[in-house]
Amino acid sequence: MTSNDKSLWELLWQYDPNGLIVVDKDMTIKLVNPAFCKMFNVDQEAAIGESASTILTDVSDFQRVWDNDEVIQGKEKEYANHKLYVREVIFPIKEENIIAGILVNMSYELQRKRELIKVKRETVKKVNEVVDNQMKVVQEIAGILGETTATTKVSLLKIIQMVEQEMG
């Protein structure tokens, strides 16, 4: 790799909008990029050398990747204490004894999803209220129709009685 290639990789590391973290097999942080630091509100120099569990709390996915020599792709995870929702890609680099993680910030999508659910709930509530109101109106109309039908029947019976008395 030429020095020009190396500087391109360093630029990519610095400017990648995804959180990038590298830990060793003991879950000690070896590298983090600026996007990771911003996501988790940590200082880059302070994070390096720390246990990943200090920042991430749960490092079980990183441990599983290392123990089983597997790759996790697209797992979504919430870091509630950081108000962060991410899609993770975690993979081991065994020849270097490290595990790399790419954390794609999905917080905006989660917020949109929660707002959509809220709107749907409010819509269902409004529809229920409309149906309830319509049922009340129907019951009131039925009551009024029942009363007027009874009054009409009473009046018709009186007329029938009068006609019958006149006839005979």
C-alpha positions in Angstrom: 0.0 0.0 0.0 1.4 3.4 -1.0 1.5 6.3 1.4 -1.2 7.9 -0.8 -3.4 4.8 -0.4 -2.8 5.0 3.4 -3.8 8.6 3.6 -7.0 7.8 1.6 -7.9 5.1 4.1 -7.2 7.5 7.0 -9.5 10.1 5.4 -12.2 7.5 4.9 -11.8 6.6 8.6 -12.1 10.2 9.7 -15.0 11.2 7.5 -17.1 8.0 7.4 -20.5 9.1 8.9 -20.9 5.6 10.4 -19.5 4.9 13.9 -16.4 2.7 13.5 -14.9 0.8 16.4 -12.1 -1.7 16.7 -11.6 -3.8 19.8 -9.2 -6.6 20.7 -10.2 -10.1 21.9 -10.3 -8.8 25.5 -12.9 -6.1 24.4 -10.5 -3.2 24.9 -11.0 -0.4 22.5 -8.1 0.0 20.0 -9.6 2.6 17.6 -12.8 4.7 17.2 -13.6 7.2 14.5 -15.0 10.7 15.1 -18.5 9.6 14.1 -18.4 6.9 16.8 -17.3 9.5 19.3 -20.1 11.8 18.3 -22.7 9.0 18.5 -21.6 8.0 22.0 -20.5 11.4 23.2 -17.0 10.3 24.1 -13.5 11.7 23.5 -11.5 9.7 21.1 -8.3 9.7 23.2 -10.2 8.8 26.3 -12.0 5.9 24.6 -8.9 4.2 23.3 -7.7 1.7 25.9 -11.1 1.6 27.7 -13.2 -1.5 28.0 -15.8 -1.4 25.2 -18.4 -2.3 27.8 -17.8 1.1 29.5 -19.3 2.8 26.4 -21.4 0.1 24.8 -22.6 -1.5 28.0 -23.4 -4.8 26.2 -20.5 -6.3 24.2 -22.0 -9.8 23.8 -22.3 -9.4 20.0 -18.6 -8.6 19.7 -17.7 -11.5 22.0 -19.9 -13.9 20.0 -18.3 -12.7 16.7 -14.8 -13.4 18.2 -15.7 -16.8 19.9 -17.6 -18.2 16.9 -15.5 -16.6 14.1 -18.7 -15.2 12.6 -20.0 -12.0 11.1 -23.1 -10.1 12.3 -24.7 -8.1 9.6 -27.7 -5.8 9.9 -28.6 -6.4 13.5 -30.5 -3.5 14.9 -29.8 -2.4 18.4 -30.9 0.4 20.7 -28.5 2.2 23.1 -31.3 3.9 25.1 -28.9 5.8 27.4 -27.4 7.5 24.3 -30.7 7.9 22.6 -29.2 5.9 19.8 -30.6 3.2 17.4 -28.1 1.6 15.1 -27.7 -1.2 12.6 -24.5 -3.1 13.3 -22.0 -5.0 11.2 -19.5 -6.7 13.4 -16.7 -8.9 12.0 -13.5 -10.5 13.3 -10.0 -10.0 11.8 -8.4 -13.0 13.4 -4.9 -12.4 11.9 -4.8 -9.1 13.8 -6.6 -10.4 16.9 -9.2 -7.6 16.5 -13.0 -7.3 16.0 -14.3 -4.4 13.9 -17.7 -2.8 14.3 -19.6 -0.5 11.9 -22.6 1.2 13.5 -25.0 2.9 11.2 -27.1 5.5 13.0 -30.8 4.6 12.4 -32.2 6.9 15.2 -34.0 9.1 12.7 -35.8 6.0 11.2 -36.8 4.8 14.6 -38.2 8.2 15.5 -40.2 8.3 12.3 -41.5 4.7 13.0 -42.6 5.7 16.5 -44.3 8.8 15.2 -46.1 6.8 12.6 -47.3 4.3 15.2 -48.5 7.2 17.3 -50.5 8.7 14.4 -52.0 5.3 13.7 -53.1 4.9 17.3 -54.6 8.4 17.3 -56.4 7.6 14.0 -57.9 4.4 15.4 -59.0 6.3 18.6 -60.7 9.0 16.5 -62.4 6.3 14.3 -63.7 4.6 17.4 -65.0 7.9 18.8 -66.8 8.6 15.5 -68.4 5.1 15.4 -69.5 5.5 19.1 -71.1 8.9 18.3 -72.9 7.5 15.3 -74.2 4.6 17.4 -75.5 7.1 20.0 -77.3 9.1 17.3 -78.8 5.9 15.8 -80.0 4.9 19.3 -81.5 8.4 19.8 -83.2 8.3 16.4 -84.5 4.8 17.1 -85.9 6.0 20.4 -87.6 8.9 18.8 -89.0 6.7 16.0 -90.2 4.2 18.6 -92.0 7.0 20.5 -93.7 8.4 17.4 -94.7 5.0 16.3 -96.3 4.3 19.7 -98.1 7.6 19.6 -99.3 6.9 16.1 -100.5 3.5 17.1 -102.4 4.9 20.1 -104.0 7.5 17.8 -105.0 4.9 15.2 -106.5 2.6 17.9 -108.6 5.5 19.1 -109.8 6.3 15.6 -110.5 2.6 15.0 -112.5 2.4 18.3 -114.5 5.5 17.3 -115.3 4.2 13.8 -116.3 0.8 15.3 -118.6 2.5 17.9 -120.2 4.5 15.1 -120.7 1.4 13.0 -122.2 -0.4 15.6 
